[in-house]
């Protein structure tokens, strides 16, 4: 872009001191016309003696401006190329990184689907087979016992309680594995297991107060 100004240095005042206001005005106009259009002035007053000094300074300033503009232009072109290259590389990196991420997401979804299917099968087993099969009830009961933190491997006979038999009896009466699991979560002492199960069964209307499942120590 062409230079649109002329630099006036403070030390010019020393050259202007002997000139009249009119001579200074003509000199300043000459500076503007020469710097902007390259027009050589026709000066006839005392300002003509100062003009060569100002003209040389204007030429030097213009040369410096052109050199600076050229350097900035070249730097801008190189910077633009570098930015374009970086953008292309960034797009490539994102695309490349997106593939493994998508593969991982697809695998996680497949794994989740498999887990859901397994859980669904487990729930289906609990919600059907245990109602009609004594073997299924025993297997479900053992799974519940294994997950019960307060019951050890020798739960059978613990405190006189056969935990597997007790759970099977309540399941046969209609208390679901899920309902039993909630009772186990709140039962911290195996001695009161039957009491907790009976209370839950009565509360849910699975059995009556006079059911044969009523523990002997229920009222004590």
N, C-alpha and C positions, 0 to 999 in steps of 0.2 A: 504494500500500500504506500502511496506517495506521502511524503512528509507534509504535514499541514500546519507547520508552525516555524517560527524563526527564534533562535535563542539569542537573548540579549543579556550580556554579562554585566555584572556590577561595575567592573573596572572601565566600562565604556564611558562612564561619567567623566573621567579625566579627559577624554578626547572631545567630549561635548562642551566642556566648560567655556572655551573661547567663542563658541557659536551663539548666534542669536536664536530666538525662538523659531523664527521662520526657517533658518538654516537647519535647525534641528528637525523641524517638521519635514522638510524636503529629504533629509538624510534618512529619516525613519521610513518615509514612503518608499524611497529607493530600496531600502533593505527588504521590505515586504514584496515588492514587485520582482526583485532579483531572486529572492529565495523561493517565491511561489511560481514564477513564470520564466525565470532566467533572463529577464529583460535588463539590459545594461542601461543605467540612468544617464541622462544628459545634465550633469550638475555644473552650474556656473558660479556659484558663490563659494564661500570659504569651506563649505561642507565637502567640496570636491577633494580637499587635501586629506580629509579623514576617511573618505570612501574606500580607498585601496585596503586599508587595514580591516575594515568591516567586511569587505568582500572576501578577503582571504579566510577570515574566520568562518563566514557562512559556507564557503566551499569545503573547509575541513569538517564542519559539522555535518554537512550533507553526505560526505564520504563515509564518515563514521556511522551515520544512520543506515546507509545502504549496506554496509558490511554487517551490521547488527541484524538487519532484516533478513539478509541471506542466511546467516547462521541460525536464526530462529526458524526460518522456513524449513531448512534441512533437518533440524532437530524435530520439528513437528511431524515431518514425513516419516522419519524413523520411528518416532513414538507411535504414530498411527499404525504403522506396520506391526510393531511389537504388540500393540493392543489387539489388533486383529488376530495375530498368531495366538495370543493368550486366550482370546475368546474361543477360538477353534479348539485349542487344547482342553479348555475347561469343559466345553460341550462333549468332547470325546471322553474325558474322564468321568463325567456324570453318566454318560451312556454306558460306559464300561462298568462303573460301580453299580449302576442300577440293575444290571443283569444278575449278578450274584445275589443282590438283595432280594430281587423278585423270586429267584430260585429258593432262597431261604424262606421267604414268606409262603411260597407254594408248599414247601415241605412242611412248615409248621402247621399250615391249614390241613394238610393231609394227616399229620400226626394227631391234630385235634379232632378231626373227623373220626379217626380210628379209635381214639379214646372215648369219644361220644358213643360210637357204636358198641364198644366194650361195656361202657356204663349202662347203655340202653339194654344190652343183653342181660347184664347183671340184674337190673331192675325188673326186667321181664321175668327172669328166673325167680326173683323174690316175690313178685306179685302174682305168680301163678302156681309154680310147682310146689311151693311150701304149703299151699292150701290142701293139696290132695295126697302128697307123698311124705311118708314118715322119714324116708331117707333124705329127701330134700330139706325137711325141717331140721333134721339133725345137722346137716352140712351148714345150713344158714346159721343155726345156733352156734356152731363152733366158730364160724367166721366172726360172729358178734362177740363171742367170748375172747377170741384172740385179740380183738381190738379194744377190749375193755381193760384199761390200765390197772384197775384194782384187782384183776383176776390173774393168777399165775398159771403156769402149765399144769399144776396139780389142783386146778379149780374143782375137779370132781371130788366130792367129799369134803371140800373146804368148809369148815364150820358146820359139817353135817349136811351140806347142800350139794346136790348133783346139779350144777348150773345148766348143763346141756339139757337134762330132762326137764327142768323147770321152764326153760325157754321154749322147748318143744310143746309142752302142755299149754302154755299161754298162746302160742301160735296156732295150735290146733283149735283152741277156743275162739280164735279170730283176731288176736292182737297181732298186728303186722310187724315185720322186721324193722321197719322204720320207726314205729311207735316204741318198740322194745329198745332200739338204739338210743332213743331220747331218754328212756328211763335209765339205761346204763350210764349215760353221760352224767346224770345227777345222783347216781348211787355210789357213794364212796365206801360203803361197807357191805361186803357180800352177805353178811348175816341178815340184812334187811332187804335183800334182793326180792324175795317173794312178796313182801309187804308193798314195796314200791310198784311191782308189776301188777299186783291185785288192785291197788289204788288207781292206777292208770286205766286198767281194764274196766273198772266200775265207772270211773269218770267218763270214759268214752262210750259207755253203754254196751261194751262187749260182753260182760257178764253181770250177773246180779250180786247183791250183797250176800246172798245165801248160796253162792256158787260153791261147787266142790273144790274150787281152786283157792278158796279162802284159807290163808295160812293159819295154823293153829295158834301162833303167837301174834296174830293180827291185832287183837284187842288188848294185848298186854303192853 
